[in-house]
Amino acid sequence: MGRFSFHRLARRELDEAAQYYEAESPGLGSKYLDAVEDCVRGVVEFPGAGAMIRDHVRRKLVHGFPYALLYREVPGRLRILAIMNLKRRPMHWAGRE
């Protein structure tokens, strides 16, 4: 797997969603984290896989959950900008680098 990094707010979004799912049903938080990890692995291996949505930002859906990974290619790595809930505040991530 190539190199990638999370924006600090994307990391927070990931953690908060995992905690929410775990509180809803024990084990579901781990399934969510596994699904996000699979999504990250996929875009690191195939960076062009996500749909271009704005200014070199791509979106890849997280399988089985209403979330999308928003990322962009930067020299030598991928920058994960947001773990976006598809049902709330769709543009909250705009302006992240």
N, C-alpha and C positions, 0 to 999 in steps of 0.2 A: 504494500500500500504506500502511496506517495505521501507527501507531507500535507497537512492541513492544520488550520487553527480556527478556534471559535472566537467570535466577538464576545466580549464579557456579558453582554445582554442576551446573546443567543445561548450561552451556557446557563444563565439564570432561567431562561424560558424552558430549556431542557429539564433542568432540575425541578422547577415548579410543576411542570406537567407530569413528570414521573411521580412526584409526591401526591398530586391530585389523583392519578390513576391508582396508585397503591392504596390510598385511603378509600377509594370507591370499591376496590376488590383486591384483596391480597394476591400478589403475583402479577397483577396487571401492569404495575409500574415497571417491573422487569421486562415484561413483553414489549412495552412501549420503548424502553431503552434499547432493546435488541432490534426493534424495527428501525429506530433512528440510526443505530450503528450500521445496519445493513444498507440503509440509504446512503450514509456517508461513505461506506466502502464502495458502493456503486459509482458515486460521482467522482471519487478520487481515482478510481480505475478508468472511468469514462467521463471526463469532465464535460463533454458536449452533450451528455444524455439529457440534461435538464432543459426545459423550454426557456428560451430567452424572454424575459419579461420587461426588463428596463435597464438601460445603460450598462450593459455587460453583466447584469445580474440574472442568474438562472434559477429556476424553480424545479424541484423534484419532489413528487409526492411521497410521503411516508406510508408504506403499505399497511393497511389495516387500521389507521388512525386518521382523524381529520386534521392532519398537519402537513406542512411542506417545509422542506429544507431550502433556504435561499442562500445562494453562494455566488462567488465570483472568483475567477482565476486571477491571481497576482503572481508576480515572478517567482517561480519555483515551488508554488504551493496553491492550495485552495483556501479561501477565507470564507468561513461559514458566518453569514451575517445575521440570520434569524432562524428560529424554529417557529414557523408561523402557524397559528391556529387559523384554519380556513374559515371558521365561523365567526371570528371576532377581529376587529381592527385590522383589516387587510393591509394597510399601508403604514402601520406603526414603525416599521423597520427603515423606512426611507431616510436617507442621510447617514446610515451606518457605513463605515469603511472597514 
